[in-house]
Amino acid sequence: PIRFHFSRPWPMGAAAPGRALTRIAYLHGFASGPTSAKGTLLASALAEPGVSVHIPDLNTPSFRKLTFSRALSGMDALAAQHKGEKWNLIGSSMGGWLAARWAELHPSAVNRMVLLCPAFDLLAHLPRALGRPGLLTDWERAGSLQLGYGPEGASTVIDWSFALDACDHPRSPTLGLHPTLLLHGVHDDVIPIESSRAAVAAASARHLEQVVLEELDDDHALLSTSSHIAERCREWLSHGQNAVPP
């Protein structure tokens, strides 16, 4: 089995002499982690000399205490280990929102992005996605939410502070500051594809950097199109590289 440590580069081998080292960060989704199947698959698919893929654990200090702000700080910490370097970001679901938000906050530190079914306006979609219409009310009243799945299995819990912190951030970060590819399944019943369509339309209206949406015959997990996604990530991130020597 493939094993790796969070916030450590996927073992790729050094860049060839005279060639820049490309850094890629994969940001995992809600109730996921650095050992997710999708992150593992993409890290393996992108493995080649001169490419270093990092998969930080964004559930810091724990999933229960997770907030957007703390997850963004996790990416801050990773970037601080490689000062002055530009990042290519891949974000899945909530990680897609985090990638877009981090790029918005640190535009000079990002080169290109790929967002996989990005969870824009996550709080608005959670009640329907979990089949619990009164979820936000119950969550606030109890002070915590038991998900029944996630990093700790059936006992996985997340505090109400996640929802409070989310209110301090935009529901949909600004796209168009960097070339961005969105890959979204048309059968996604967790984060409807309409959210990505709206984000791309808003970016197009600003006439900034290239923002492209590819609509896939798949759902939120993107399992049926995983090979295609890996190839598109490789193609998109290989263009216009602006890396620095290792």
Secondary structure, DSSP 8 states (H G I E B T S, - for coil): -----TTSB-------TT--BEEEEEE--TT--TT-HHHHHHHHHT--TTEEEE----S-S-STT--HHHHHHHHHHHHHTTTT--EEEEEETHHHHHHHHHHHH-GGGEEEEEEES--TTHHHHHHHHTT-TTHHHHHHHHSEEE-SSSTTGGG-EEETHHHHHHTTS-SS----SS-EEEEEETT-SSS-HHHHHHHHHHHHHHT-S-EEEEEESS-TT--TTHHHHHHHHHHHHTSS---B--
